[in-house]
Amino acid sequence: MAEHIDPTLSYWAADRSEPVLECSVGDALRTAAAEYGTRTALVDGGAPYSQRRRWTFSTLLTDAEQVAHALGQRYEPGEHIAVWSPNSPEWVLLEFGAALAGLTLVTVNPAFQAAELAYVLGQSKAVGIFVAPVVRGRDLLSIVGEVRSNLPVLREVLSLAEWPAFFASGQTAGASTVSRSLPAVTPDDIAQIQYTSGTTGFPKGAMLRHRGLVNNGRFFARACGAVPGDVWVNPMPLFHTAGCGLVTLGALQTGGVHVVPAGFDAATMLQLIESERGTITLNVPTMLIAMLEHPDRATRDLSSWRRTGMGGAPVPVDLIRRAERVLGLHVGIGFGQTESSPYLTHTRPQDPHPLWYETVGRPLPQTEIKIVDPHTGDTVPHDALGEICARGYCLMAGYFDNPDATVAALDADGWLHTGDLGTMDEHGYCRVQGRLKDMIIRGGENIYPREIEAVLFTHPKVADAAVIGVPDPTWGEIVVAFIRPAAGGAPSEEELIAFCRQHLAPFKTPKHWRFVDQFPQTASGKVKKFALRERFLSMSV
């Protein structure tokens, strides 16, 4: 039953026309193998073309089952195992193998330092970890060795350099008459624990169910208009739900080819799209900007590339128009967070909404959305700003071993309070204005950085912009803008101030300007605004 029936309120009832499938990640893999068989499912995008390993749907299932048997020799169903590595086919096989073996996969950002790694492994109670030996010159195995003495639960460290021997042990286990069959895994079991960014304290481990990840990936792929044979070139980190959930499970369930580069690199992406005839990508705006600006773009045949999805950060309207004009792409925009597996809303191909490009679309099937006053909890009228809340199959079970944080995020009626500010129009389309915690209050006026960033992005001499608030003794907070200039020369502060005054109220115009060659970013391409704030404050002391 819908919670609200007043048609003037910002509430969207769940669309029940598409069912939630009651299946696990392993079930989804078995179904895809039965349906698509000898079609290509997975490609190693980290190797030269002639050396790329390729899996069909059938061989992907066979290899994943062998990985599951190898894991079953070492761990009991329900235990937590971690993976600390860049993207690779082995990462994908671990994802499927752990799911088939009834294990919970703890995904770890390969950029983590020793203290961050120790915290995640300790808090998650991981009993094993698979580690890439060296990443960007960092000896990850040595880092694990440094922290292992403080992790009494961790009983095994496996180097991915020894993958062949590990994989072979699963074949032995599978052939043995005494080896047990793979365990039963339910849709309600926890498939993964993914840690939030932790920019305002220790990260929290969101427990994601099989049901949520499987169905969210399928609904996302259908919202993208994906069809069998689509080639998904995936730059998103697999340790994040966008990489291992939306793309991995979306491509799987729609018969697509999943091309996995080791990570994002604009030149590599363009080369893979050309050589593999890529048709779909998912990326954050900074990635698309880098591909548009890269000199290789003009020399590559990118005619197969028809659609890109974007999310994870504000998507400037000018970037959408540029992608359409320069590359002929259809752009889709989505919104969500780790705690919702991750997507809650998405635009559709040939979306009928006349201003779809200013929105993040309507809720995906089986998902309720409402916008509430963050102080009273009341649902606000259409187009009024409030906190975005969601309810449905895709929500996390809670934060692992953190009941207080769980209660703060999931209320008694099952609503996830996202912490994101947004609006909903009469057609159910949502707009995101930024994080509740990022809102700047200057002299009692609420300022939303996303609005200012969208204006700055339209300036011809601005390649990218990030806006933050910093403390001020007079106004409480003031606005600071970090600018990455476009090729050809940086704009002056005077130009930017005049430009902002043409499009924004005076109090929204940044007080201070900083010019940078690049922004500090997370592994998924989001700008680390807390790092920009720290940089500004340290320079101002």
One Martini backbone bead per residue (centre of mass of N, CA, C, O) as a GRO file, in nm:
protein
  541
    1MET     BB    1   0.096   0.035   0.023
    2ALA     BB    2   0.076   0.352  -0.004
    3GLU     BB    3   0.178   0.615   0.195
    4HIS     BB    4   0.083   0.816  -0.035
    5ILE     BB    5  -0.201   1.005  -0.200
    6ASP     BB    6  -0.095   1.277  -0.249
    7PRO     BB    7  -0.028   1.425  -0.564
    8THR     BB    8   0.157   1.680  -0.442
    9LEU     BB    9   0.368   1.482  -0.354
   10SER     BB   10   0.702   1.348  -0.303
   11TYR     BB   11   0.591   1.051  -0.443
   12TRP     BB   12   0.689   0.703  -0.539
   13ALA     BB   13   0.564   0.429  -0.639
   14ALA     BB   14   0.612   0.113  -0.694
   15ASP     BB   15   0.697  -0.066  -0.975
   16ARG     BB   16   0.536  -0.395  -1.047
   17SER     BB   17   0.574  -0.495  -1.355
   18GLU     BB   18   0.850  -0.590  -1.250
   19PRO     BB   19   1.010  -0.842  -1.115
   20VAL     BB   20   1.147  -0.994  -0.842
   21LEU     BB   21   1.405  -1.200  -0.831
   22GLU     BB   22   1.458  -1.521  -0.673
   23CYS     BB   23   1.800  -1.481  -0.663
   24SER     BB   24   2.124  -1.545  -0.708
   25VAL     BB   25   2.423  -1.498  -0.843
   26GLY     BB   26   2.452  -1.794  -0.928
   27ASP     BB   27   2.180  -1.818  -1.069
   28ALA     BB   28   2.238  -1.602  -1.285
   29LEU     BB   29   2.474  -1.754  -1.414
   30ARG     BB   30   2.321  -2.014  -1.492
   31THR     BB   31   2.110  -1.879  -1.669
   32ALA     BB   32   2.307  -1.748  -1.872
   33ALA     BB   33   2.444  -2.012  -1.966
   34ALA     BB   34   2.180  -2.142  -2.077
   35GLU     BB   35   2.109  -1.902  -2.282
   36TYR     BB   36   2.421  -1.817  -2.410
   37GLY     BB   37   2.670  -1.999  -2.378
   38THR     BB   38   2.895  -1.939  -2.650
   39ARG     BB   39   2.902  -1.664  -2.576
   40THR     BB   40   3.052  -1.384  -2.494
   41ALA     BB   41   3.132  -1.256  -2.152
   42LEU     BB   42   3.462  -1.230  -2.116
   43VAL     BB   43   3.731  -0.978  -2.106
   44ASP     BB   44   4.075  -0.909  -2.114
   45GLY     BB   45   4.161  -0.561  -2.103
   46GLY     BB   46   4.483  -0.587  -1.992
   47ALA     BB   47   4.554  -0.686  -2.283
   48PRO     BB   48   4.652  -0.754  -2.564
   49TYR     BB   49   4.467  -0.858  -2.817
   50SER     BB   50   4.619  -1.144  -2.871
   51GLN     BB   51   4.608  -1.199  -2.526
   52ARG     BB   52   4.313  -1.220  -2.475
   53ARG     BB   53   4.099  -1.337  -2.262
   54ARG     BB   54   3.816  -1.571  -2.298
   55TRP     BB   55   3.466  -1.602  -2.215
   56THR     BB   56   3.208  -1.782  -2.189
   57PHE     BB   57   2.929  -1.854  -2.025
   58SER     BB   58   3.008  -2.148  -1.976
   59THR     BB   59   3.308  -2.103  -1.879
   60LEU     BB   60   3.239  -1.913  -1.650
   61LEU     BB   61   3.086  -2.119  -1.483
   62THR     BB   62   3.302  -2.337  -1.461
   63ASP     BB   63   3.519  -2.155  -1.325
   64ALA     BB   64   3.346  -2.059  -1.086
   65GLU     BB   65   3.305  -2.342  -0.968
   66GLN     BB   66   3.605  -2.398  -0.920
   67VAL     BB   67   3.645  -2.166  -0.726
   68ALA     BB   68   3.434  -2.261  -0.520
   69HIS     BB   69   3.583  -2.525  -0.450
   70ALA     BB   70   3.842  -2.392  -0.353
   71LEU     BB   71   3.707  -2.232  -0.127
   72GLY     BB   72   3.571  -2.485   0.019
   73GLN     BB   73   3.858  -2.588   0.128
   74ARG     BB   74   3.890  -2.313   0.328
   75TYR     BB   75   3.578  -2.239   0.367
   76GLU     BB   76   3.284  -2.137   0.516
   77PRO     BB   77   2.980  -2.076   0.505
   78GLY     BB   78   2.960  -1.715   0.581
   79GLU     BB   79   3.223  -1.625   0.536
   80HIS     BB   80   3.490  -1.383   0.513
   81ILE     BB   81   3.626  -1.244   0.208
   82ALA     BB   82   3.894  -1.079   0.051
   83VAL     BB   83   3.969  -0.812  -0.198
   84TRP     BB   84   4.300  -0.679  -0.320
   85SER     BB   85   4.238  -0.523  -0.627
   86PRO     BB   86   4.231  -0.478  -0.930
   87ASN     BB   87   4.111  -0.523  -1.218
   88SER     BB   88   3.992  -0.857  -1.319
   89PRO     BB   89   3.901  -1.170  -1.396
   90GLU     BB   90   3.960  -1.284  -1.112
   91TRP     BB   91   3.767  -1.100  -0.966
   92VAL     BB   92   3.513  -1.209  -1.102
   93LEU     BB   93   3.553  -1.506  -1.015
   94LEU     BB   94   3.537  -1.444  -0.715
   95GLU     BB   95   3.255  -1.335  -0.709
   96PHE     BB   96   3.119  -1.598  -0.815
   97GLY     BB   97   3.254  -1.806  -0.629
   98ALA     BB   98   3.157  -1.693  -0.357
   99ALA     BB   99   2.856  -1.713  -0.421
  100LEU     BB  100   2.854  -2.028  -0.467
  101ALA     BB  101   2.996  -2.081  -0.166
  102GLY     BB  102   2.859  -1.878   0.054
  103LEU     BB  103   3.023  -1.617   0.053
  104THR     BB  104   3.159  -1.314   0.172
  105LEU     BB  105   3.249  -1.026   0.003
  106VAL     BB  106   3.529  -0.813   0.055
  107THR     BB  107   3.580  -0.493  -0.059
  108VAL     BB  108   3.900  -0.341  -0.163
  109ASN     BB  109   4.079  -0.067  -0.193
  110PRO     BB  110   4.392  -0.036  -0.355
  111ALA     BB  111   4.451   0.263  -0.217
  112PHE     BB  112   4.496   0.169   0.049
  113GLN     BB  113   4.623   0.188   0.348
  114ALA     BB  114   4.716   0.020   0.619
  115ALA     BB  115   4.498   0.130   0.817
  116GLU     BB  116   4.255   0.082   0.630
  117LEU     BB  117   4.291  -0.219   0.592
  118ALA     BB  118   4.281  -0.302   0.890
  119TYR     BB  119   4.001  -0.203   0.946
  120VAL     BB  120   3.840  -0.371   0.739
  121LEU     BB  121   3.938  -0.654   0.823
  122GLY     BB  122   3.856  -0.632   1.120
  123GLN     BB  123   3.554  -0.540   1.100
  124SER     BB  124   3.471  -0.789   0.898
  125LYS     BB  125   3.612  -1.064   0.970
  126ALA     BB  126   3.830  -1.165   0.791
  127VAL     BB  127   3.982  -1.489   0.691
  128GLY     BB  128   4.052  -1.379   0.397
  129ILE     BB  129   4.296  -1.287   0.124
  130PHE     BB  130   4.319  -1.132  -0.191
  131VAL     BB  131   4.633  -1.037  -0.361
  132ALA     BB  132   4.797  -0.805  -0.519
  133PRO     BB  133   5.124  -0.765  -0.518
  134VAL     BB  134   5.136  -0.511  -0.733
  135VAL     BB  135   5.047  -0.150  -0.720
  136ARG     BB  136   5.186   0.114  -0.839
  137GLY     BB  137   5.456   0.015  -0.665
  138ARG     BB  138   5.296  -0.140  -0.451
  139ASP     BB  139   5.334  -0.364  -0.177
  140LEU     BB  140   5.071  -0.541  -0.071
  141LEU     BB  141   5.187  -0.784   0.080
  142SER     BB  142   5.352  -0.618   0.285
  143ILE     BB  143   5.114  -0.470   0.408
  144VAL     BB  144   4.976  -0.715   0.518
  145GLY     BB  145   5.217  -0.800   0.696
  146GLU     BB  146   5.208  -0.549   0.886
  147VAL     BB  147   4.891  -0.613   0.994
  148ARG     BB  148   4.844  -0.918   1.073
  149SER     BB  149   4.904  -0.925   1.387
  150ASN     BB  150   4.614  -0.751   1.426
  151LEU     BB  151   4.462  -1.022   1.280
  152PRO     BB  152   4.335  -1.302   1.420
  153VAL     BB  153   4.119  -1.396   1.199
  154LEU     BB  154   4.335  -1.401   0.990
  155ARG     BB  155   4.446  -1.710   0.810
  156GLU     BB  156   4.470  -1.600   0.496
  157VAL     BB  157   4.710  -1.538   0.224
  158LEU     BB  158   4.653  -1.465  -0.127
  159SER     BB  159   4.814  -1.460  -0.417
  160LEU     BB  160   4.746  -1.381  -0.749
  161ALA     BB  161   5.012  -1.517  -0.855
  162GLU     BB  162   4.873  -1.809  -0.744
  163TRP     BB  163   4.617  -1.879  -0.910
  164PRO     BB  164   4.667  -2.150  -1.060
  165ALA     BB  165   4.683  -2.323  -0.801
  166PHE     BB  166   4.414  -2.249  -0.683
  167PHE     BB  167   4.240  -2.334  -0.924
  168ALA     BB  168   4.334  -2.635  -0.931
  169SER     BB  169   4.212  -2.714  -0.649
  170GLY     BB  170   3.918  -2.717  -0.760
  171GLN     BB  171   3.944  -2.961  -0.946
  172THR     BB  172   4.015  -3.165  -0.730
  173ALA     BB  173   3.763  -3.119  -0.559
  174GLY     BB  174   3.552  -3.182  -0.785
  175ALA     BB  175   3.665  -3.489  -0.831
  176SER     BB  176   3.615  -3.571  -0.558
  177THR     BB  177   3.432  -3.798  -0.367
  178VAL     BB  178   3.454  -3.613  -0.087
  179SER     BB  179   3.344  -3.374  -0.199
  180ARG     BB  180   3.143  -3.119  -0.172
  181SER     BB  181   2.891  -2.954  -0.254
  182LEU     BB  182   2.740  -2.688  -0.320
  183PRO     BB  183   2.576  -2.462  -0.158
  184ALA     BB  184   2.307  -2.319  -0.044
  185VAL     BB  185   2.168  -2.011  -0.180
  186THR     BB  186   2.013  -1.720  -0.092
  187PRO     BB  187   1.876  -1.413  -0.165
  188ASP     BB  188   1.923  -1.318   0.154
  189ASP     BB  189   2.201  -1.332   0.140
  190ILE     BB  190   2.530  -1.227   0.183
  191ALA     BB  191   2.749  -1.125  -0.069
  192GLN     BB  192   2.840  -0.831   0.044
  193ILE     BB  193   3.095  -0.601   0.166
  194GLN     BB  194   3.073  -0.246   0.154
  195TYR     BB  195   3.264   0.045   0.178
  196THR     BB  196   3.250   0.343   0.262
  197SER     BB  197   3.436   0.631   0.227
  198GLY     BB  198   3.491   0.792   0.503
  199THR     BB  199   3.498   1.129   0.513
  200THR     BB  200   3.346   1.136   0.827
  201GLY     BB  201   3.503   0.869   0.902
  202PHE     BB  202   3.450   0.565   0.946
  203PRO     BB  203   3.381   0.313   0.766
  204LYS     BB  204   3.100   0.135   0.634
  205GLY     BB  205   2.947  -0.192   0.615
  206ALA     BB  206   2.760  -0.292   0.356
  207MET     BB  207   2.497  -0.524   0.338
  208LEU     BB  208   2.458  -0.729   0.049
  209ARG     BB  209   2.230  -0.881  -0.130
  210HIS     BB  210   2.164  -1.084  -0.380
  211ARG     BB  211   1.894  -0.964  -0.473
  212GLY     BB  212   1.984  -0.670  -0.505
  213LEU     BB  213   2.217  -0.706  -0.713
  214VAL     BB  214   2.070  -0.859  -0.937
  215ASN     BB  215   1.823  -0.668  -0.991
  216ASN     BB  216   1.975  -0.403  -1.028
  217GLY     BB  217   2.138  -0.485  -1.277
  218ARG     BB  218   1.892  -0.549  -1.457
  219PHE     BB  219   1.740  -0.278  -1.444
  220PHE     BB  220   1.971  -0.109  -1.553
  221ALA     BB  221   2.013  -0.245  -1.829
  222ARG     BB  222   1.724  -0.186  -1.928
  223ALA     BB  223   1.744   0.124  -1.898
  224CYS     BB  224   1.980   0.119  -2.130
  225GLY     BB  225   1.898  -0.090  -2.365
  226ALA     BB  226   2.000  -0.368  -2.340
  227VAL     BB  227   2.152  -0.632  -2.539
  228PRO     BB  228   2.245  -0.889  -2.693
  229GLY     BB  229   2.597  -0.822  -2.759
  230ASP     BB  230   2.682  -0.622  -2.589
  231VAL     BB  231   2.965  -0.398  -2.517
  232TRP     BB  232   3.119  -0.373  -2.206
  233VAL     BB  233   3.320  -0.107  -2.094
  234ASN     BB  234   3.488  -0.129  -1.768
  235PRO     BB  235   3.616   0.132  -1.547
  236MET     BB  236   3.494   0.040  -1.296
  237PRO     BB  237   3.537  -0.048  -0.988
  238LEU     BB  238   3.492  -0.362  -0.839
  239PHE     BB  239   3.472  -0.259  -0.533
  240HIS     BB  240   3.218  -0.142  -0.662
  241THR     BB  241   2.886  -0.152  -0.746
  242ALA     BB  242   2.920  -0.053  -1.038
  243GLY     BB  243   3.119  -0.279  -1.132
  244CYS     BB  244   3.006  -0.559  -0.982
  245GLY     BB  245   2.703  -0.489  -1.047
  246LEU     BB  246   2.587  -0.327  -1.286
  247VAL     BB  247   2.780  -0.450  -1.504
  248THR     BB  248   2.831  -0.747  -1.440
  249LEU     BB  249   2.513  -0.813  -1.394
  250GLY     BB  250   2.394  -0.669  -1.641
  251ALA     BB  251   2.543  -0.814  -1.869
  252LEU     BB  252   2.478  -1.103  -1.790
  253GLN     BB  253   2.143  -1.072  -1.804
  254THR     BB  254   2.177  -0.951  -2.130
  255GLY     BB  255   2.415  -1.085  -2.304
  256GLY     BB  256   2.689  -0.953  -2.247
  257VAL     BB  257   3.001  -0.802  -2.283
  258HIS     BB  258   3.283  -0.810  -2.054
  259VAL     BB  259   3.517  -0.552  -2.030
  260VAL     BB  260   3.841  -0.564  -1.843
  261PRO     BB  261   4.014  -0.334  -1.717
  262ALA     BB  262   4.237  -0.238  -1.468
  263GLY     BB  263   4.142   0.063  -1.537
  264PHE     BB  264   4.147   0.396  -1.565
  265ASP     BB  265   4.215   0.497  -1.911
  266ALA     BB  266   4.164   0.681  -2.176
  267ALA     BB  267   4.332   0.535  -2.395
  268THR     BB  268   4.235   0.248  -2.329
  269MET     BB  269   3.937   0.291  -2.373
  270LEU     BB  270   3.951   0.373  -2.672
  271GLN     BB  271   4.090   0.113  -2.766
  272LEU     BB  272   3.867  -0.087  -2.669
  273ILE     BB  273   3.629   0.025  -2.824
  274GLU     BB  274   3.756  -0.032  -3.096
  275SER     BB  275   3.857  -0.341  -3.077
  276GLU     BB  276   3.564  -0.445  -2.935
  277ARG     BB  277   3.315  -0.282  -3.007
  278GLY     BB  278   3.197  -0.084  -2.817
  279THR     BB  279   2.864   0.025  -2.670
  280ILE     BB  280   2.907   0.036  -2.344
  281THR     BB  281   2.916   0.265  -2.067
  282LEU     BB  282   3.042   0.335  -1.733
  283ASN     BB  283   3.063   0.664  -1.574
  284VAL     BB  284   3.214   0.933  -1.470
  285PRO     BB  285   3.257   1.250  -1.568
  286THR     BB  286   3.572   1.256  -1.560
  287MET     BB  287   3.605   1.029  -1.770
  288LEU     BB  288   3.462   1.158  -2.013
  289ILE     BB  289   3.636   1.407  -2.027
  290ALA     BB  290   3.904   1.257  -2.081
  291MET     BB  291   3.810   1.129  -2.352
  292LEU     BB  292   3.739   1.393  -2.501
  293GLU     BB  293   4.042   1.523  -2.453
  294HIS     BB  294   4.182   1.308  -2.598
  295PRO     BB  295   4.383   1.273  -2.878
  296ASP     BB  296   4.278   0.979  -2.968
  297ARG     BB  297   3.983   1.031  -3.047
  298ALA     BB  298   4.036   1.127  -3.352
  299THR     BB  299   4.175   0.822  -3.434
  300ARG     BB  300   3.926   0.666  -3.351
  301ASP     BB  301   3.690   0.403  -3.381
  302LEU     BB  302   3.361   0.493  -3.224
  303SER     BB  303   3.090   0.389  -3.372
  304SER     BB  304   2.981   0.166  -3.162
  305TRP     BB  305   2.934   0.388  -2.956
  306ARG     BB  306   2.606   0.460  -2.802
  307ARG     BB  307   2.645   0.436  -2.473
  308THR     BB  308   2.625   0.628  -2.160
  309GLY     BB  309   2.672   0.610  -1.822
  310MET     BB  310   2.589   0.826  -1.536
  311GLY     BB  311   2.747   0.880  -1.212
  312GLY     BB  312   2.850   0.973  -0.871
  313ALA     BB  313   2.798   1.262  -1.004
  314PRO     BB  314   2.761   1.544  -1.135
  315VAL     BB  315   2.589   1.624  -1.451
  316PRO     BB  316   2.655   1.819  -1.691
  317VAL     BB  317   2.484   1.942  -1.953
  318ASP     BB  318   2.728   2.008  -2.140
  319LEU     BB  319   2.836   1.717  -2.143
  320ILE     BB  320   2.601   1.586  -2.282
  321ARG     BB  321   2.607   1.757  -2.542
  322ARG     BB  322   2.898   1.683  -2.620
  323ALA     BB  323   2.858   1.376  -2.644
  324GLU     BB  324   2.646   1.398  -2.867
  325ARG     BB  325   2.809   1.571  -3.073
  326VAL     BB  326   3.095   1.420  -3.085
  327LEU     BB  327   2.993   1.093  -3.036
  328GLY     BB  328   2.679   1.012  -3.051
  329LEU     BB  329   2.558   0.984  -2.769
  330HIS     BB  330   2.376   0.817  -2.530
  331VAL     BB  331   2.259   0.947  -2.226
  332GLY     BB  332   2.275   0.834  -1.890
  333ILE     BB  333   2.116   0.881  -1.561
  334GLY     BB  334   2.213   0.814  -1.223
  335PHE     BB  335   2.104   0.708  -0.880
  336GLY     BB  336   2.289   0.641  -0.569
  337GLN     BB  337   2.411   0.382  -0.338
  338THR     BB  338   2.557   0.137  -0.176
  339GLU     BB  339   2.297   0.081   0.014
  340SER     BB  340   2.129   0.018  -0.292
  341SER     BB  341   2.307  -0.175  -0.510
  342PRO     BB  342   2.279   0.131  -0.600
  343TYR     BB  343   2.023   0.194  -0.769
  344LEU     BB  344   1.720   0.413  -0.793
  345THR     BB  345   1.771   0.577  -1.061
  346HIS     BB  346   1.672   0.645  -1.420
  347THR     BB  347   1.713   0.701  -1.728
  348ARG     BB  348   1.597   0.687  -2.069
  349PRO     BB  349   1.574   0.613  -2.371
  350GLN     BB  350   1.412   0.852  -2.511
  351ASP     BB  351   1.319   1.048  -2.308
  352PRO     BB  352   1.016   1.230  -2.257
  353HIS     BB  353   1.144   1.429  -2.088
  354PRO     BB  354   1.237   1.753  -2.162
  355LEU     BB  355   1.445   1.756  -1.880
  356TRP     BB  356   1.620   1.496  -1.825
  357TYR     BB  357   1.923   1.624  -1.811
  358GLU     BB  358   1.843   1.750  -1.511
  359THR     BB  359   1.821   1.454  -1.419
  360VAL     BB  360   1.787   1.105  -1.265
  361GLY     BB  361   1.508   1.026  -1.296
  362ARG     BB  362   1.331   0.753  -1.230
  363PRO     BB  363   1.241   0.503  -1.068
  364LEU     BB  364   1.301   0.199  -1.039
  365PRO     BB  365   1.190  -0.086  -1.014
  366GLN     BB  366   1.070  -0.155  -0.692
  367THR     BB  367   1.091   0.166  -0.609
  368GLU     BB  368   1.081   0.391  -0.350
  369ILE     BB  369   1.012   0.750  -0.335
  370LYS     BB  370   1.108   1.029  -0.118
  371ILE     BB  371   1.063   1.368  -0.001
  372VAL     BB  372   1.208   1.520   0.290
  373ASP     BB  373   1.210   1.681   0.573
  374PRO     BB  374   1.494   1.676   0.775
  375HIS     BB  375   1.336   1.775   1.042
  376THR     BB  376   1.030   1.627   1.022
  377GLY     BB  377   0.973   1.397   0.780
  378ASP     BB  378   0.807   1.529   0.574
  379THR     BB  379   0.649   1.534   0.289
  380VAL     BB  380   0.702   1.711   0.010
  381PRO     BB  381   0.642   1.893  -0.237
  382HIS     BB  382   0.671   1.954  -0.538
  383ASP     BB  383   0.997   2.089  -0.592
  384ALA     BB  384   1.093   2.040  -0.312
  385LEU     BB  385   1.335   2.045  -0.082
  386GLY     BB  386   1.511   1.739   0.020
  387GLU     BB  387   1.532   1.424   0.136
  388ILE     BB  388   1.629   1.125   0.009
  389CYS     BB  389   1.414   0.839  -0.002
  390ALA     BB  390   1.417   0.471   0.035
  391ARG     BB  391   1.239   0.166  -0.089
  392GLY     BB  392   1.335  -0.188  -0.104
  393TYR     BB  393   1.506  -0.468  -0.225
  394CYS     BB  394   1.807  -0.305  -0.242
  395LEU     BB  395   1.860  -0.286   0.044
  396MET     BB  396   2.033  -0.312   0.296
  397ALA     BB  397   2.071  -0.492   0.596
  398GLY     BB  398   2.323  -0.326   0.689
  399TYR     BB  399   2.571  -0.263   0.915
  400PHE     BB  400   2.840  -0.415   1.009
  401ASP     BB  401   2.859  -0.416   1.337
  402ASN     BB  402   2.642  -0.135   1.329
  403PRO     BB  403   2.361  -0.041   1.475
  404ASP     BB  404   2.362   0.269   1.492
  405ALA     BB  405   2.402   0.327   1.188
  406THR     BB  406   2.156   0.171   1.093
  407VAL     BB  407   1.937   0.338   1.239
  408ALA     BB  408   2.019   0.611   1.098
  409ALA     BB  409   1.948   0.495   0.796
  410LEU     BB  410   1.715   0.294   0.903
  411ASP     BB  411   1.402   0.293   0.954
  412ALA     BB  412   1.115   0.145   1.086
  413ASP     BB  413   0.984   0.156   0.773
  414GLY     BB  414   1.241   0.103   0.563
  415TRP     BB  415   1.394   0.371   0.522
  416LEU     BB  416   1.633   0.531   0.334
  417HIS     BB  417   1.869   0.775   0.435
  418THR     BB  418   2.087   0.928   0.211
  419GLY     BB  419   2.181   1.251   0.240
  420ASP     BB  420   2.030   1.363  -0.006
  421LEU     BB  421   1.951   1.633  -0.206
  422GLY     BB  422   1.612   1.695  -0.342
  423THR     BB  423   1.378   1.644  -0.613
  424MET     BB  424   1.025   1.620  -0.728
  425ASP     BB  425   0.815   1.577  -0.974
  426GLU     BB  426   0.505   1.496  -1.111
  427HIS     BB  427   0.666   1.247  -1.282
  428GLY     BB  428   0.919   1.141  -1.081
  429TYR     BB  429   1.150   1.326  -1.123
  430CYS     BB  430   1.486   1.363  -1.025
  431ARG     BB  431   1.687   1.586  -0.824
  432VAL     BB  432   2.025   1.669  -0.743
  433GLN     BB  433   2.192   1.900  -0.499
  434GLY     BB  434   2.330   1.720  -0.281
  435ARG     BB  435   2.467   1.710   0.016
  436LEU     BB  436   2.372   1.779   0.327
  437LYS     BB  437   2.675   1.824   0.434
  438ASP     BB  438   2.750   2.035   0.180
  439MET     BB  439   2.596   2.254   0.269
  440ILE     BB  440   2.585   2.605   0.252
  441ILE     BB  441   2.596   2.856   0.519
  442ARG     BB  442   2.534   3.198   0.438
  443GLY     BB  443   2.393   3.405   0.636
  444GLY     BB  444   2.132   3.190   0.621
  445GLU     BB  445   2.205   3.081   0.339
  446ASN     BB  446   2.141   2.840   0.106
  447ILE     BB  447   2.402   2.644  -0.053
  448TYR     BB  448   2.462   2.466  -0.368
  449PRO     BB  449   2.730   2.350  -0.530
  450ARG     BB  450   2.604   2.231  -0.790
  451GLU     BB  451   2.498   2.495  -0.912
  452ILE     BB  452   2.775   2.632  -0.950
  453GLU     BB  453   2.915   2.410  -1.117
  454ALA     BB  454   2.720   2.421  -1.359
  455VAL     BB  455   2.799   2.707  -1.441
  456LEU     BB  456   3.111   2.681  -1.468
  457PHE     BB  457   3.109   2.457  -1.691
  458THR     BB  458   3.010   2.670  -1.923
  459HIS     BB  459   3.277   2.781  -1.934
  460PRO     BB  460   3.520   2.782  -2.184
  461LYS     BB  461   3.776   2.785  -1.954
  462VAL     BB  462   3.628   2.527  -1.821
  463ALA     BB  463   3.667   2.186  -1.740
  464ASP     BB  464   3.641   2.208  -1.416
  465ALA     BB  465   3.450   2.189  -1.095
  466ALA     BB  466   3.477   2.279  -0.735
  467VAL     BB  467   3.265   2.319  -0.445
  468ILE     BB  468   3.304   2.486  -0.127
  469GLY     BB  469   3.300   2.511   0.226
  470VAL     BB  470   3.411   2.760   0.466
  471PRO     BB  471   3.504   2.908   0.732
  472ASP     BB  472   3.353   3.215   0.886
  473PRO     BB  473   3.326   3.477   1.114
  474THR     BB  474   3.086   3.631   0.965
  475TRP     BB  475   2.911   3.402   0.777
  476GLY     BB  476   3.026   3.102   0.867
  477GLU     BB  477   3.027   3.075   0.542
  478ILE     BB  478   3.211   3.018   0.239
  479VAL     BB  479   3.296   3.031  -0.102
  480VAL     BB  480   3.480   2.780  -0.291
  481ALA     BB  481   3.676   2.754  -0.597
  482PHE     BB  482   3.776   2.491  -0.811
  483ILE     BB  483   3.990   2.504  -1.106
  484ARG     BB  484   4.000   2.349  -1.429
  485PRO     BB  485   4.143   2.429  -1.699
  486ALA     BB  486   4.132   2.470  -2.014
  487ALA     BB  487   4.255   2.453  -2.304
  488GLY     BB  488   4.434   2.772  -2.362
  489GLY     BB  489   4.362   2.885  -2.073
  490ALA     BB  490   4.302   3.075  -1.802
  491PRO     BB  491   4.092   3.225  -1.613
  492SER     BB  492   3.995   3.486  -1.447
  493GLU     BB  493   3.853   3.596  -1.168
  494GLU     BB  494   3.691   3.823  -1.301
  495GLU     BB  495   3.548   3.649  -1.509
  496LEU     BB  496   3.407   3.454  -1.308
  497ILE     BB  497   3.250   3.660  -1.147
  498ALA     BB  498   3.089   3.779  -1.382
  499PHE     BB  499   2.960   3.512  -1.467
  500CYS     BB  500   2.811   3.449  -1.203
  501ARG     BB  501   2.642   3.717  -1.192
  502GLN     BB  502   2.469   3.634  -1.450
  503HIS     BB  503   2.354   3.339  -1.297
  504LEU     BB  504   2.377   3.447  -0.995
  505ALA     BB  505   2.360   3.516  -0.693
  506PRO     BB  506   2.582   3.693  -0.514
  507PHE     BB  507   2.608   3.489  -0.263
  508LYS     BB  508   2.714   3.246  -0.468
  509THR     BB  509   2.972   3.374  -0.517
  510PRO     BB  510   3.281   3.319  -0.501
  511LYS     BB  511   3.545   3.430  -0.291
  512HIS     BB  512   3.736   3.193  -0.379
  513TRP     BB  513   4.024   3.095  -0.588
  514ARG     BB  514   4.136   2.785  -0.746
  515PHE     BB  515   4.406   2.642  -0.934
  516VAL     BB  516   4.415   2.327  -1.115
  517ASP     BB  517   4.526   2.030  -1.275
  518GLN     BB  518   4.387   1.850  -1.045
  519PHE     BB  519   4.186   1.622  -0.876
  520PRO     BB  520   4.107   1.470  -0.605
  521GLN     BB  521   4.044   1.112  -0.613
  522THR     BB  522   3.878   0.850  -0.632
  523ALA     BB  523   3.865   0.539  -0.779
  524SER     BB  524   3.566   0.634  -0.905
  525GLY     BB  525   3.605   0.968  -0.970
  526LYS     BB  526   3.566   1.130  -0.722
  527VAL     BB  527   3.569   1.415  -0.556
  528LYS     BB  528   3.771   1.528  -0.284
  529LYS     BB  529   3.649   1.768  -0.089
  530PHE     BB  530   3.802   1.733   0.177
  531ALA     BB  531   4.081   1.782   0.046
  532LEU     BB  532   4.025   2.069  -0.052
  533ARG     BB  533   3.965   2.188   0.224
  534GLU     BB  534   4.237   2.121   0.353
  535ARG     BB  535   4.408   2.279   0.151
  536PHE     BB  536   4.290   2.558   0.199
  537LEU     BB  537   4.337   2.577   0.508
  538SER     BB  538   4.649   2.535   0.498
  539MET     BB  539   4.697   2.794   0.309
  540SER     BB  540   4.547   3.005   0.524
  541VAL     BB  541   4.738   2.994   0.787
   0.00000   0.00000   0.00000
